Each structure stands twice: as structure tokens, then as C-alpha cells.
């Protein structure tokens, strides 16, 4: 892989990462609710899901998935329902009050739960598979060994995504002081819960031919 090809992919990866999506919404939601440090577990899960999507696309499984309408619709439905479930859970999340200042307390999921939430959010996103199937071949040299190229692309994509998702979480966490009381936290939960449900609903309209359009 030439340096020019890598730089081009780096730019593309940055644009992909910055573009609003379910990962960005989740990072901001957890950043605002739990802080940056705890959101790192969520973002680690997002990267694990991203690596799975890259492996699926790079290994050619993504092309087979897109060629099968039944398989694609199954993945799309699972991904959409999972995001809607996450959004609904956040919408209905309970907020407790404690302390003399009546500050709101948010129940923080375990590290394992946060990692799993991040992983499933990216792993069940058919838009990610469609995009990677369309994009990855543009940066692969047929004459060179495939695995080293995929590793370079995967490391680059994950490093960029780690930086961007942590930036989203940091920006959201910096606003925590405005969400101290229960009413504000409930509004926050409903905003991000609504966004996750909206993204999940939008997945139902993703078409199998999106990668070739």
C-alpha cells in the first residue's frame, strides 16, 4: 500500500467517523450520562464492532450478505430493533435523587454491559457493512497480499474512530454541569433515546443496493 493511498483512506476514515450516526449518538449519550472515562468502555465496544464489520467487508462476506436479500433483511431488522430497544431503554431510564442539593444520580451499567452495547451498536449496523463493502476495495491493491493491507486499514480506521468518539464523549461530558437535576437528566435521556430510536427506524429504509448506487 502506497503512502498516498493510506493518506486518502485516512481522510475518508476521518469523514466517516465524524459523520453523525448511531456510534456518535451513543458516545455523546454515555459521555453526558457517565463521563468520558466510563464511556471509554462503550467506545472500546464500538471499535470491536467496527473491526467485525471491516473483517466482514474485507473477507468478502459482506458482498455475499448484500447479494442475499433474506440475509441482508435479517441483519437490517436486528440492527434496527436493537437501536430502537436502546433508545426506548434510555427514554424510560429511571433517575434517582440524592443529597441535600437534590442532584440526580444515574445508574451506571457495568463495564461489560457498556462494551457489549458499543459492540452490538456497530456490529448490527447494515449501513456500516454496505459502506465498507463499497469503500474498502478502492484502497486494496490486488497485486499485494490482502491481510497486511486489511490490518493497516483496520488500525487506521479504529485509531481515527477512537479519537473522534472520545471527542464526542468529551464535548458531551463538558455539559454535565447543566444536567444536575432529575428533570434535566430525564430530558437528556429522552433526547438521546429519541435520537437512537430515530436512527434505528431509519435503518428499516436502508436498501440492499445502497453499496452499488
Buried (B, 14 or more C-beta within 10 A) or exposed (E): BEEEBBEEBBEBBBEBBBEEBBBBBBBBBBBBBBBBEBBBBBBBBBBBBBBBBBBBBBEEBBBEBBEEEEBBBEBBBBBBBBBBBBBBEBBEBEBEEEEEEEBBEBEEBEBEEBBBBBBBBBBBBBBBBBBBBBBBEEBBEEEEEEEEBBEBBBEBBBBBBBEBBBBBBBBBBEEBEEBBBBEEBBEBBBBBBBBBBEBBEEBEEBEBEBBEE
